[in-house]
Amino acid sequence: MIKNLHSKITSYTTNNNFINKFAFLILFLLFTAGGVNSFAQEEGHESNSGTTETEKIEKLGEKIEHEAEEQFSVIDKVVDHHYIDFYFLGKLHLPQFAPVNVFGMNIDFSITKTTVMMFLACIICIILLWFAASSNKKNKVPKGLGNMVESIVVFVRDDIVVPNMGKEGLKLMPFFLTLFFFIMIANLIGLFPFMAQPTKNINITTGLALITFFVTQVKGIQAQGFVNYFKGLVPPGVPVFVLPIMVVVEFIGLFTKPFSLLMRLFANITAGSIIIFSLIGLIFVMEYAGSVIAVPFALFIYMMEIFIALLQAYIFTMLSVLYINMAMHHH
């Protein structure tokens, strides 16, 4: 009986060891599987978290780039505003006035950036010429700024006015010099930071063209008389049946001359600014590659703007001389 009990205990112990080993193996496998699953979940979570952070950074970059593109608008930099933009220093808002009704039309006399730049160009022009005149009175031989201004005056007189109008054109020298210096300075001040060219506004160029137009008509009527002036607009020997058409064409021709003046000056000055801002805009589109392309070309166009500022003053003055001379001497 004791032997049977011993054999049963031994058999149970042996079987129990096997069960313990088997249970331990199952627990180990479950623990390992759980650890692997937990590790995989953590890795997935970290991966998702990393993806989310990357997406956030990308979205933030896109937002900043979009805001920069919205703030940098070529048209916004060219058109007129009721403030002067000093960029990182802020904006200077200009005085605004209520529109005034004149003969049924509402006219806004509010000050804009172009108005400020126009008055600034006038002030610089007056100070420059006054200083040059006073300096040349004191010095027998012009020097410095007085010498530079005198060189320009001599150039306008000897290369523009006298060759095209003769000695009688000297009477209009103050008018032509005013045109030349104002347009030159108005074109140049826009090349300085925070400034703008008044001649980039079509209202300014229209005003300059209208002044030339009225001077042209007045000098033509003074030289030939009212009837002869308008009679001379139609070439002699024109057939009667063509006469109505020629009268209309010649009458329109009176206004195409000042129109060509205003559009030429406006288009050339505006085109330079648009090209420069468009090149700078490439930086926002192409990033580093855009800056490599844009900066050298923008600097080149900027240097060209200095030449164009002087060239447009010369062309406007030259054409004004020719138009006035044509009105005074019909051929």
C-alpha positions in Angstrom: 0.0 0.0 0.0 2.8 2.4 0.9 4.5 1.5 -2.4 1.4 2.3 -4.3 1.1 5.7 -2.5 4.7 6.5 -3.3 4.3 5.6 -6.9 1.2 7.9 -7.2 3.0 10.8 -5.5 6.0 10.3 -7.8 3.8 10.2 -10.9 1.8 13.3 -9.7 5.1 15.2 -9.1 6.4 14.3 -12.5 3.2 15.3 -14.2 3.1 18.5 -12.1 6.6 19.4 -13.2 5.5 18.9 -16.8 2.4 21.1 -16.2 4.4 23.8 -14.5 6.9 23.8 -17.4 4.1 23.9 -19.9 2.3 26.8 -18.1 5.6 28.7 -17.8 6.1 28.3 -21.5 2.6 29.5 -22.3 3.0 32.5 -20.0 6.4 33.4 -21.6 4.9 33.2 -25.0 2.0 35.4 -24.0 4.2 37.9 -22.3 6.5 38.0 -25.3 3.6 38.4 -27.7 2.1 41.2 -25.6 5.4 43.0 -25.4 5.9 42.8 -29.1 2.3 44.0 -29.7 2.8 46.8 -27.2 6.2 47.8 -28.8 4.5 47.7 -32.2 1.7 49.9 -31.0 4.2 52.4 -29.4 6.3 52.4 -32.6 3.1 53.0 -34.6 2.1 55.8 -32.2 5.5 57.4 -32.4 5.4 57.1 -36.2 2.0 58.6 -36.4 3.1 61.3 -33.9 6.2 62.0 -36.1 4.0 62.2 -39.2 1.6 64.6 -37.4 4.5 66.9 -36.3 5.9 66.9 -39.9 2.5 67.7 -41.3 2.2 70.6 -38.8 5.5 72.0 -39.8 4.7 71.7 -43.5 1.4 73.4 -43.0 2.9 76.2 -41.0 5.5 76.7 -43.7 2.8 76.8 -46.4 0.8 79.2 -44.3 3.8 81.6 -43.9 4.6 81.3 -47.6 1.0 82.0 -48.5 0.9 85.0 -46.2 4.1 86.3 -47.7 2.8 85.9 -51.2 -0.4 87.7 -50.3 1.5 90.6 -48.7 3.9 90.8 -51.7 1.6 91.8 -54.5 3.1 93.4 -57.6 -0.1 95.4 -58.3 -0.2 96.6 -54.7 3.3 98.0 -55.0 2.5 99.9 -58.2 -0.9 101.4 -57.5 -1.5 104.5 -55.4 -2.4 104.4 -51.7 -3.7 106.6 -48.9 -0.6 105.8 -46.8 3.2 105.6 -47.1 4.5 102.1 -46.4 7.8 102.1 -44.5 7.6 98.3 -44.3 9.1 97.0 -41.0 8.8 100.6 -39.6 5.0 100.7 -40.1 2.7 102.8 -42.3 2.1 106.5 -42.3 -1.5 107.2 -43.0 -2.2 110.4 -44.9 -5.0 112.9 -44.2 -8.4 112.1 -45.8 -11.1 114.7 -46.7 -14.7 114.3 -47.7 -15.4 114.5 -51.4 -16.4 118.0 -52.7 -19.3 118.3 -55.2 -18.3 120.4 -58.2 -20.9 120.8 -60.9 -22.5 117.6 -60.0 -19.2 115.7 -59.8 -17.7 114.4 -56.5 -14.0 115.3 -56.4 -11.8 113.7 -53.8 -9.0 116.1 -52.6 -7.6 113.5 -50.2 -3.8 113.3 -50.0 -2.3 110.1 -51.5 1.3 108.8 -51.7 1.6 110.1 -55.2 0.5 113.6 -54.1 3.2 113.6 -51.4 5.9 112.4 -53.8 4.8 115.1 -56.4 5.1 117.9 -53.8 8.4 116.4 -52.6 9.7 116.4 -56.2 8.6 120.1 -56.6 10.4 121.0 -53.3 13.6 119.2 -54.3 13.5 120.9 -57.7 13.0 124.4 -56.2 15.8 123.9 -53.6 18.2 122.4 -56.2 17.8 125.2 -58.7 17.8 127.9 -56.1 21.0 126.6 -54.5 22.6 126.2 -58.0 21.6 129.8 -59.0 22.9 131.3 -55.7 26.1 129.3 -55.9 26.8 130.4 -59.5 26.3 134.0 -58.6 29.0 133.8 -55.9 31.5 131.9 -58.0 32.8 133.2 -61.3 33.5 129.6 -62.4 30.6 127.2 -61.6 31.6 124.3 -59.4 30.0 121.4 -57.6 26.2 121.2 -57.8 26.0 124.6 -59.6 28.3 123.2 -62.3 26.1 120.1 -62.7 22.9 122.1 -63.0 24.4 124.5 -65.5 25.6 121.6 -67.6 22.0 120.3 -67.8 20.7 123.8 -68.6 23.2 124.2 -71.4 22.4 120.7 -72.7 18.6 121.5 -72.9 19.3 124.8 -74.6 21.9 123.8 -77.1 20.8 120.2 -77.9 17.0 120.3 -77.6 15.5 123.8 -77.8 17.7 125.8 -80.2 18.3 123.0 -82.9 14.5 122.5 -83.1 13.0 125.9 -82.5 15.8 128.4 -83.2 16.4 131.5 -81.2 12.7 132.1 -80.6 12.6 129.0 -78.6 14.8 130.6 -75.9 11.7 132.5 -74.7 10.2 129.2 -73.6 13.4 128.0 -71.9 11.9 128.4 -68.4 9.0 126.1 -69.4 11.2 123.5 -71.0 13.7 123.5 -68.1 10.8 123.1 -65.6 9.5 120.1 -67.5 12.9 118.5 -67.7 14.0 119.0 -64.1 10.6 118.0 -62.6 10.3 114.8 -64.7 14.0 113.9 -64.0 13.7 114.4 -60.2 10.2 112.7 -60.1 11.6 109.7 -61.9 14.7 109.5 -59.6 13.2 109.8 -56.2 11.3 106.6 -56.7 14.6 104.7 -56.7 15.2 105.5 -53.0 13.8 103.3 -50.2 10.2 104.0 -49.2 9.7 106.4 -52.1 7.7 106.2 -55.3 7.8 107.8 -58.7 4.9 110.3 -59.2 5.2 109.7 -62.9 4.1 106.1 -62.2 0.6 107.6 -61.8 -1.3 108.3 -65.0 -2.9 111.3 -63.5 0.5 113.0 -63.1 1.6 112.3 -66.7 -1.9 113.4 -67.9 -1.4 116.7 -66.1 2.0 117.2 -67.7 0.7 116.3 -71.1 -2.2 118.7 -70.7 0.1 121.6 -69.8 2.1 120.9 -72.9 -1.1 120.7 -75.0 -2.4 124.1 -73.7 1.0 125.8 -74.3 1.1 124.3 -77.8 -2.3 125.7 -78.6 -1.6 129.1 -77.1 1.7 129.5 -78.9 0.3 128.3 -82.2 -2.6 130.8 -82.0 -0.3 133.6 -81.0 2.1 132.9 -83.9 -0.6 132.5 -86.6 -3.8 133.9 -85.3 -6.9 132.0 -84.4 -8.4 131.5 -87.9 -5.1 130.8 -89.6 -4.0 128.3 -86.9 -7.0 126.1 -87.3 -7.2 126.6 -91.1 -3.6 125.4 -91.3 -4.5 122.1 -89.7 -5.8 120.9 -93.0 -3.1 120.6 -95.7 -3.8 122.8 -98.9 -4.9 121.1 -102.1 -7.1 118.5 -100.4 -10.1 117.4 -102.6 -13.4 118.7 -101.4 -14.9 115.2 -100.9 -12.0 114.2 -98.6 -12.1 117.4 -96.7 -14.7 116.3 -94.0 -12.5 113.2 -93.2 -9.3 115.3 -93.1 -10.9 117.8 -90.7 -11.9 115.0 -88.3 -8.5 113.3 -88.6 -6.5 116.5 -88.0 -8.7 117.5 -85.1 -8.1 114.1 -83.5 -4.4 114.6 -84.2 -4.4 117.6 -81.9 -5.1 115.2 -79.0 -3.0 112.2 -80.1 0.2 114.2 -79.5 -0.4 114.8 -75.8 -1.8 111.3 -75.4 1.4 109.8 -76.8 3.4 112.0 -74.3 1.4 110.8 -71.2 1.3 107.1 -72.2 5.0 106.9 -73.1 6.1 108.4 -69.8 3.6 106.4 -67.7 4.3 103.1 -69.4 8.1 103.3 -69.3 8.3 104.2 -65.6 5.6 101.7 -64.6 7.2 98.9 -66.6 10.5 99.2 -64.8 8.8 98.8 -61.4 6.7 95.9 -62.5 9.7 94.0 -63.9 11.7 94.5 -60.6 8.8 93.4 -58.4 8.1 90.5 -60.6 11.7 89.3 -60.4 11.6 89.6 -56.6 8.4 87.6 -56.6 10.4 84.7 -58.1 12.1 84.3 -54.7 8.8 83.3 -53.1 8.0 80.9 -55.9 11.4 79.3 -56.6 13.1 79.9 -53.2 16.9 79.6 -53.5 16.9 79.2 -57.3 14.6 82.2 -57.6 17.0 84.4 -55.6 19.9 83.4 -57.7 18.0 84.4 -60.8 16.1 87.4 -59.4 18.7 89.4 -57.5 21.2 89.9 -60.4 18.5 90.7 -62.9 16.7 93.0 -60.5 19.9 95.0 -59.8 20.5 95.2 -63.6 17.0 96.6 -64.2 17.5 99.0 -61.2 20.6 100.4 -62.8 18.7 100.7 -66.1 16.0 102.7 -64.2 18.5 105.5 -63.6 19.2 105.7 -67.3 15.5 105.5 -68.1 14.7 108.3 -65.6 17.0 110.7 -67.5 16.0 109.4 -70.9 12.3 109.9 -70.3 12.9 113.5 -69.2 14.8 114.1 -72.4 12.2 112.5 -74.6 9.2 114.3 -73.0 11.0 117.7 -73.3 12.2 117.0 -76.9 8.7 116.0 -78.1 7.2 119.1 -76.3 9.6 121.3 -78.2 8.7 119.6 -81.5 5.0 119.8 -81.0 5.1 123.5 -80.0 7.3 124.3 -83.0 5.0 122.4 -85.3 2.0 124.5 -84.0 3.9 127.8 -84.5 5.0 126.9 -88.0 2.5 124.9 -90.1 4.1 123.5 -93.2 
